[in-house]
Each structure stands twice: as C-alpha cells, then as structure tokens.
Amino acid sequence: MNTPQQSQKRTKIIYWVFTLWMALGMVSTAIVQLIKSKDELLNFTNLGYPSYLMTIIGIWKILGVIAILIPKRLLLKEWAYAGFFFVMSGAVVSHLIVGDTAGRTFPAVLLLALVIISWYFRPADRKITIID
C-alpha cells in the first residue's frame, strides 16, 4: 500500500522526469529552428510554413521552457503549457495532413505526449487552484 506521502513523491518524480525531458526537447528543437538547420528548414517548408515562423516558434519555445521551470508564476506556466500544446498538436496535424511518414511525425507526437504528461503530473504547488 502506498501512503499519501509516497504517492506524492512518485508524482513529483514523474513530473520532473517528464518535464525535464520535455524542456530538453523544446530547447533542442528551438535551437535547431533558430539556427535554421537545413533539415528543419526543409521540414518547415514541406509542411507549407514560411521560414520566418521558425524564429518565432523557436523564441517562444525557449521562453515557455523558462516559464515552466521557474518557481511560482502559475498563470504563466498554464499559458506556456497551452502554447506548447497548440504548437505540438498543430505540428502533429500538419505532418498527418501532408502525409509525412511515422518517422517524421513521431518527434512531434513525442513532444506532445511529454507536454501532456508534464502538465498532468505537475505538483499542487505548480497548479492554479480556484477557490469558490
């Protein structure tokens, strides 16, 4: 039997493992987008997006990671998670619409899953609580 304290510890470990993995993925893809890697530029244009969007998304990904990792600022964290969800779900749908292979679509699916898991397992002190 798990005690509430053990359950809380397990949840915190899950949160930090998936959050750090998500942060690493977002920062690494942001860097690739900001330096306009040849492969990433090809990927973006194949999806039908203009290359300048890479800079915008790359900057927002880095800012989102900072927002999620810093303490406090709960509303800002919610906005960052929402932004990550919209960007990554949009990426998944875009890959599916153009008929990309599973191998080209998987990174977006993985990052989307990491965002959802990180958000779901965030500790109570990282959640906005509504008082009625």
Residue, then its C-alpha position, 0 to 999 in steps of 0.5 A: m500500500n502506498t501512503p499519501q506521502q509516497s504517492q506524492k513523491r512518485t508524482k513529483i518524480i514523474y513530473w520532473v522526469f517528464t518535464l525535464w525531458m520535455a524542456l530538453g526537447m523544446v530547447s533542442t528543437a528551438i535551437v535547431q529552428l533558430i539556427k535554421s538547420k537545413d533539415e528543419l528548414l526543409n521540414f518547415t517548408n514541406l509542411g507549407y510554413p514560411s521560414y520566418l515562423m521558425t524564429i518565432i516558434g523557436i523564441w517562444k519555445i525557449l521562453g515557455v521552457i523558462a516559464i515552466l521551470i521557474p518557481k511560482r508564476l502559475l498563470l504563466k506556466e498554464w499559458a506556456y503549457a497551452g502554447f506548447f500544446f497548440v504548437m505540438s498538436g498543430a505540428v502533429v496535424s500538419h505532418l498527418i495532413v501532408g502525409d509525412t511518414a511515422g518517422r517524421t511525425f513521431p518527434a512531434v507526437l513525442l513532444l506532445a505526449l511529454v507536454i501532456i504528461s508534464w502538465y498532468f503530473r505537475p505538483a499542487d504547488r505548480k497548479i492554479t487552484i480556484i477557490d469558490 
